[in-house]
């Protein structure tokens, strides 16, 4: 009996041990599954955190840019208010001067009226004198006839000589020269017959798909820069002409008139957030205009030429700065990320002819010659001949003269 009970106890213990081992194995498998799920969850979380980080960085850049534009708009609004106050004061002074001039003009008109009356009276007296003179002449002629009949035996006859000098009133007018239609057509032809343009890009609409890239970029650091082109824009804002972005700064080089910023100006950016505001003047009138922007890191000088005229210049703009090589160069769109993340509100719409870029400072006579169609200065490193890809509906049209760039 004791041996029998011992065997039963041993079998029961063996079964319980086996069950316990099965539970341990199941718990081990569950632990492995939990570890794999935790690893997968960690990878997914890391990926989402990285995406969130890049999105946050892009949002911070845009927020920083918006803050800068808001500050510029606030400053411009304050300056406009000051200008408006000054203009109101000037207008008030002008109105007072105008009223004073009107009073003077009225007194002058009154004096002219009195002089007119005097002239009229003088003319009446002159007419009466002429009538009396004519009557005297008739009387003299009658007397001559009678004396001639009575004195036929005389060998000589009295003669009456009368010389009449006509009464003349001479008026001289300084008439300005008005050009004839032929002269106007000739001037327009001379204005439009600008050659050595090469080719033109046509951006039909404000779409993020419309942009142009180049075959190459800057190979070395840039300390001097000249950008010249012929834009033809008929819109409220200029849009993005050129955008050069690197991994560290998506606004390393920008030339743009923003749709959301101050209208009538364009930003010349070198190494965001450093920039200068340039007046657009009459660029947005739908006609061709020659635009040249020149920058030198020496003393931080920059020059802005429009239609051969120096519009503005300055210094201490990114003095000693170097534009790094190896970035992405795009025409027609702003890059919020290198090579992409475009915004149609900043797109360029219009025609862009004769785009050329130099890594040196052009001389004034070179700018004038280029704007006159006398040829492209030496040393150009980038032009429309180097276009690599045209995206969207952008058209690349060959035209040696502006009158053919249609």
RAMOPE-V921451 format. One record per residue. N is the residue number from 1. RES is the residue in one letter. SS is DSSP state (hx for helix, st for strand, lp for the rest). OMEGA is omega in radians with two decimals (* if undefined). Layout:
N_RES_SS_OMEGA, N_RES_SS_OMEGA
This chain:
1_X_lp_3.13, 2_X_hx_-3.14, 3_X_hx_3.13, 4_X_hx_3.11, 5_X_hx_3.12, 6_X_hx_3.12, 7_X_hx_3.13, 8_X_hx_3.11, 9_X_hx_-3.12, 10_X_hx_3.11, 11_X_hx_3.12, 12_X_hx_3.11, 13_X_hx_3.13, 14_X_hx_3.12, 15_X_hx_-3.14, 16_X_hx_3.11, 17_X_hx_3.12, 18_X_hx_3.11, 19_X_hx_-3.14, 20_X_hx_3.10, 21_X_hx_3.08, 22_X_hx_3.11, 23_X_hx_3.13, 24_X_hx_3.14, 25_X_hx_3.12, 26_X_hx_3.12, 27_X_hx_3.12, 28_X_hx_3.10, 29_X_hx_3.11, 30_X_hx_3.14, 31_X_hx_3.10, 32_X_hx_3.11, 33_X_hx_3.13, 34_X_hx_3.12, 35_X_hx_3.14, 36_X_hx_3.11, 37_X_hx_3.12, 38_X_hx_3.11, 39_X_hx_3.11, 40_X_hx_3.11, 41_X_hx_3.13, 42_X_hx_3.12, 43_X_hx_3.12, 44_X_hx_-3.14, 45_X_hx_3.12, 46_X_hx_3.13, 47_X_hx_3.14, 48_X_hx_3.11, 49_X_hx_3.10, 50_X_hx_3.09, 51_X_hx_3.12, 52_X_hx_3.13, 53_X_hx_3.13, 54_X_hx_3.11, 55_X_hx_3.12, 56_X_hx_3.11, 57_X_hx_3.10, 58_X_hx_3.12, 59_X_hx_3.11, 60_X_hx_3.11, 61_X_hx_-3.14, 62_X_hx_3.11, 63_X_hx_3.11, 64_X_hx_3.12, 65_X_hx_3.11, 66_X_hx_3.09, 67_X_hx_3.13, 68_X_hx_3.12, 69_X_hx_3.12, 70_X_hx_3.10, 71_X_hx_3.11, 72_X_hx_3.13, 73_X_hx_3.10, 74_X_hx_3.12, 75_X_hx_3.14, 76_X_hx_3.11, 77_X_hx_3.11, 78_X_hx_3.12, 79_X_hx_3.11, 80_X_hx_3.10, 81_X_hx_3.09, 82_X_hx_3.13, 83_X_hx_3.12, 84_X_hx_3.10, 85_X_hx_3.11, 86_X_hx_3.13, 87_X_hx_3.10, 88_X_hx_3.10, 89_X_hx_3.11, 90_X_hx_3.13, 91_X_hx_3.09, 92_X_hx_3.10, 93_X_hx_3.11, 94_X_hx_3.11, 95_X_hx_3.11, 96_X_hx_3.08, 97_X_hx_-3.14, 98_X_hx_3.10, 99_X_hx_3.10, 100_X_hx_3.11, 101_X_hx_3.11, 102_X_hx_3.09, 103_X_hx_3.09, 104_X_hx_-3.13, 105_X_hx_3.11, 106_X_hx_3.10, 107_X_hx_3.10, 108_X_hx_3.10, 109_X_hx_3.11, 110_X_hx_3.10, 111_X_hx_3.09, 112_X_hx_3.10, 113_X_hx_3.12, 114_X_hx_3.10, 115_X_hx_3.10, 116_X_hx_3.11, 117_X_hx_3.11, 118_X_hx_3.11, 119_X_hx_3.13, 120_X_hx_3.10, 121_X_hx_3.11, 122_X_hx_3.11, 123_X_hx_3.11, 124_X_hx_3.11, 125_X_hx_3.13, 126_X_hx_3.11, 127_X_hx_3.10, 128_X_hx_3.11, 129_X_hx_3.11, 130_X_hx_3.10, 131_X_hx_3.12, 132_X_hx_3.13, 133_X_hx_3.13, 134_X_hx_3.10, 135_X_hx_3.11, 136_X_hx_3.11, 137_X_hx_3.11, 138_X_hx_3.11, 139_X_hx_3.13, 140_X_hx_3.13, 141_X_hx_3.10, 142_X_hx_3.12, 143_X_hx_3.12, 144_X_hx_-3.13, 145_X_hx_3.14, 146_X_hx_3.13, 147_X_hx_3.11, 148_X_hx_3.12, 149_X_hx_-3.12, 150_X_hx_-3.05, 151_X_lp_3.12, 152_X_lp_-3.08, 153_X_lp_3.13, 154_X_lp_-3.14, 155_X_lp_3.13, 156_X_lp_-3.14, 157_X_lp_3.06, 158_X_lp_3.12, 159_X_lp_3.08, 160_X_lp_3.13, 161_X_lp_3.12, 162_X_lp_3.11, 163_X_lp_-3.14, 164_X_lp_3.05, 165_X_lp_-3.09, 166_X_lp_3.08, 167_X_lp_-3.05, 168_X_lp_3.01, 169_X_lp_-3.08, 170_X_lp_3.10, 171_X_lp_3.12, 172_X_lp_-3.13, 173_X_lp_3.06, 174_X_lp_-3.05, 175_X_lp_3.12, 176_X_lp_3.13, 177_X_lp_3.11, 178_X_lp_-3.09, 179_X_lp_3.09, 180_X_lp_3.10, 181_X_hx_3.11, 182_X_hx_3.13, 183_X_hx_3.11, 184_X_hx_3.12, 185_X_hx_3.13, 186_X_hx_-3.14, 187_X_hx_3.11, 188_X_hx_3.13, 189_X_hx_3.13, 190_X_hx_-3.14, 191_X_hx_-3.06, 192_X_hx_-3.07, 193_X_lp_3.05, 194_X_lp_-3.06, 195_X_lp_-3.04, 196_X_lp_3.12, 197_X_lp_3.10, 198_X_lp_-3.11, 199_X_st_-3.05, 200_X_st_3.00, 201_X_st_3.13, 202_X_st_3.08, 203_X_st_-2.97, 204_X_lp_-3.03, 205_X_lp_3.13, 206_X_lp_-3.13, 207_X_lp_3.11, 208_X_lp_3.12, 209_X_lp_-3.08, 210_X_lp_3.10, 211_X_st_-3.08, 212_X_st_3.06, 213_X_st_-3.06, 214_X_st_-3.13, 215_X_lp_-3.08, 216_X_lp_3.12, 217_X_lp_3.10, 218_X_lp_3.13, 219_X_lp_3.11, 220_X_lp_3.10, 221_X_lp_-3.05, 222_X_st_3.08, 223_X_lp_3.07, 224_X_st_-3.01, 225_X_st_3.02, 226_X_st_3.12, 227_X_st_3.13, 228_X_st_3.13, 229_X_st_3.07, 230_X_st_3.04, 231_X_st_2.99, 232_X_st_-3.00, 233_X_lp_3.04, 234_X_lp_-3.07, 235_X_lp_-3.14, 236_X_lp_-3.13, 237_X_lp_-3.05, 238_X_lp_-3.05, 239_X_st_-3.06, 240_X_st_3.05, 241_X_st_-3.09, 242_X_st_3.09, 243_X_st_3.10, 244_X_st_-3.04, 245_X_st_3.03, 246_X_lp_-3.13, 247_X_lp_-3.09, 248_X_lp_-3.08, 249_X_lp_-3.12, 250_X_lp_3.07, 251_X_lp_-3.12, 252_X_lp_3.07, 253_X_st_-3.06, 254_X_st_2.98, 255_X_st_-2.95, 256_X_st_2.92, 257_X_st_-2.98, 258_X_lp_3.05, 259_X_lp_-3.09, 260_X_lp_-3.09, 261_X_lp_-3.14, 262_X_lp_-3.13, 263_X_lp_3.14, 264_X_lp_3.10, 265_X_st_2.99, 266_X_st_-3.12, 267_X_st_3.01, 268_X_st_-3.01, 269_X_st_2.97, 270_X_st_-3.12, 271_X_lp_-3.14, 272_X_lp_0.32, 273_X_lp_-3.13, 274_X_lp_-3.14, 275_X_st_3.04, 276_X_st_3.09, 277_X_st_-3.11, 278_X_st_-3.11, 279_X_st_3.14, 280_X_lp_-3.10, 281_X_lp_-3.09, 282_X_lp_-3.09, 283_X_hx_-2.99, 284_X_hx_-3.08, 285_X_hx_3.11, 286_X_lp_3.12, 287_X_lp_3.10, 288_X_st_3.07, 289_X_st_3.14, 290_X_st_-3.04, 291_X_st_3.11, 292_X_st_3.07, 293_X_st_-3.10, 294_X_st_-3.14, 295_X_st_3.08, 296_X_st_3.14, 297_X_lp_3.05, 298_X_hx_-3.07, 299_X_hx_3.12, 300_X_hx_-3.10, 301_X_st_3.01, 302_X_st_-3.14, 303_X_st_-3.13, 304_X_st_3.14, 305_X_st_3.05, 306_X_st_-3.12, 307_X_lp_3.07, 308_X_lp_-3.12, 309_X_st_3.08, 310_X_st_-3.07, 311_X_st_-3.14, 312_X_st_3.10, 313_X_st_-3.12, 314_X_st_-3.12, 315_X_lp_3.13, 316_X_lp_3.06, 317_X_lp_-3.11, 318_X_lp_3.11, 319_X_lp_-3.14, 320_X_lp_-3.09, 321_X_lp_3.09, 322_X_lp_3.03, 323_X_st_-3.03, 324_X_lp_3.12, 325_X_lp_2.97, 326_X_lp_-3.13, 327_X_lp_-3.13, 328_X_st_-3.12, 329_X_st_-3.09, 330_X_st_3.00, 331_X_st_3.02, 332_X_lp_-3.12, 333_X_lp_3.02, 334_X_lp_-3.13, 335_X_lp_2.99, 336_X_lp_2.92, 337_X_st_-3.08, 338_X_lp_3.10, 339_X_lp_-3.11, 340_X_st_-3.09, 341_X_lp_-3.09, 342_X_lp_3.11, 343_X_lp_-3.07, 344_X_hx_3.10, 345_X_hx_-3.14, 346_X_hx_-3.08, 347_X_lp_3.08, 348_X_lp_3.09, 349_X_lp_-3.13, 350_X_st_3.13, 351_X_st_-3.14, 352_X_st_-3.06, 353_X_st_3.00, 354_X_st_3.13, 355_X_st_3.14, 356_X_st_3.13, 357_X_st_3.08, 358_X_st_3.03, 359_X_lp_3.04, 360_X_lp_3.14, 361_X_lp_3.09, 362_X_lp_3.06, 363_X_lp_-3.12, 364_X_hx_-3.14, 365_X_hx_3.07, 366_X_hx_3.09, 367_X_hx_3.13, 368_X_hx_3.12, 369_X_hx_3.11, 370_X_hx_-3.14, 371_X_hx_3.12, 372_X_lp_3.13, 373_X_lp_-3.10, 374_X_lp_3.11, 375_X_lp_-3.12, 376_X_lp_3.12, 377_X_lp_-3.06, 378_X_lp_2.96, 379_X_lp_3.12, 380_X_st_-3.13, 381_X_st_-3.11, 382_X_st_3.09, 383_X_st_3.13, 384_X_hx_3.03, 385_X_hx_-3.10, 386_X_hx_3.14, 387_X_st_-3.13, 388_X_st_-3.05, 389_X_st_3.02, 390_X_st_-3.08, 391_X_st_3.11, 392_X_lp_-3.09, 393_X_lp_3.14, 394_X_lp_3.12, 395_X_st_3.10, 396_X_st_-3.01, 397_X_st_3.09, 398_X_st_3.13, 399_X_lp_-3.12, 400_X_lp_-3.13, 401_X_lp_-3.09, 402_X_hx_-3.11, 403_X_hx_3.10, 404_X_hx_-3.13, 405_X_lp_-3.09, 406_X_lp_*
